[in-house]
Amino acid sequence: MTFKPNLSVKESLDHLAQRLDPIIAARFADQLGGHPWTVVLEILDQKKGFKSRYKHWTYDLQAQLRMLTERLGDFGYPFDDQQRTVSTIGNELRIVRKQMAHMHGFTVDEAFRATDFAVRLLEHFDDIEGLDGAKRIRHEALAALAAQEGVTEQVAAEAAVSRVSTSLVGEPPASKTDEEPESVKPDPEVLVREPSVIGDGRLEFESWAVVPVGGVEVLDDLPKKVAKEKVRAVAVEIATYEGPIHLDRLTDKTTQSFGLQRVRSNRAKRISYQIQQTGLFVDGDKFVWPPEIDPASWAEFRPNDSSADRPFIHISPVEIANAARFIKARRPDLTDDALDVATLQTFGRRRRTKQIGSHLAKAKGHM
């Protein structure tokens, strides 16, 4: 029987969804007052300012992977260890799921890696019953890969893993231009919201953890169809996780997913172009918005301290203006200068460099 990579990936994802539902439900059995675990996502959506309430289903892999990869309020990352094993594998699977949803034509090599992700995740949860089915699906993919390459299964598996290296090539990234010499934390006042089952805290900024999706050869193949599909799937998933996100930052994180830490300007332009072809909204300030958020009505902001991997100039002026508006409403007696100071502190900044001052002034134009 001819091996079909897309069917293999679909079978693997469907099997994983069946196994993850009871695992997630068991973790929250005593903490949600009898509600299904999807209530956590409903509250997250509300706190993120999503423009409509999505109905989440416990058997939906997209919802399950969000539970594994996103900070769940006061619950934090309840499925993770210190190495962030679950959220790393989960991010890889989020991209695989996105590719499947967009009818990406998987290669045999990609099918093996996708099925391997599923096995590794179930191994982490010690799901013995689920592992049998997951390993069977993975072995079928591995056998097809070995036959295609004309090597043993062990050699084929080692080669498949090595083709997507976790190491990044190129020069180290430049230091952040608005780095603070000492720790700056947001005022506790901006971190409080209405009570909920996941706590009364405001959602703080969370950076997407880059995972290896392919090699530099994918970027070299742009604008070929397969390369475009891979790059766009990664960019959409990152934008959904971090958005609104500056186009340059999204370009960098997408590039890193394919093995490059630094990228030449001409390559960056090609990747940036692909991002703008995904259908995501890019505003006049070059910020990319996920479809779940309406830029015209979004009133949220995500505080962060000075250790966050997000330069101030890569925070949307809309988001900064939302924070300033929130502070001003609670402290109407603040002078303009004091409001600026409080707004900068909300995003882990104290020093007002020329670049930061200019960006802050732009944000005030949105108030």
Secondary structure, DSSP 8 states (H G I E B T S, - for coil): ----HHHHHHHHHHHHHHHHHHHHHHHTTTTSTT--THHHHHHHHHHHT-SS-----TT-HHHHHHHHHS--GGG-STT--TT-HHHHHHHHHHHHHHHHHTT----HHHHHHHHHHHHHHHHHTT-HHHHHHHHHHHHHHHHHHHHHHTS-HHHHHHHHHHHS-S--BSS-----TT--SS-----GGGGB----TT-SB--------------HHHHHTTTSHHHHHHHHHHHHHHHHHH-SEEHHHHHHHHHHTTTBSS--HHHHHHHHHHHHTSS-EE-TTSEEE-TT--TTT--------TTSS--GGGS-HHHHHHHHHHHHHH-TT--HHHHHHHHHHHTT-----HHHHHHHHHHHTT-
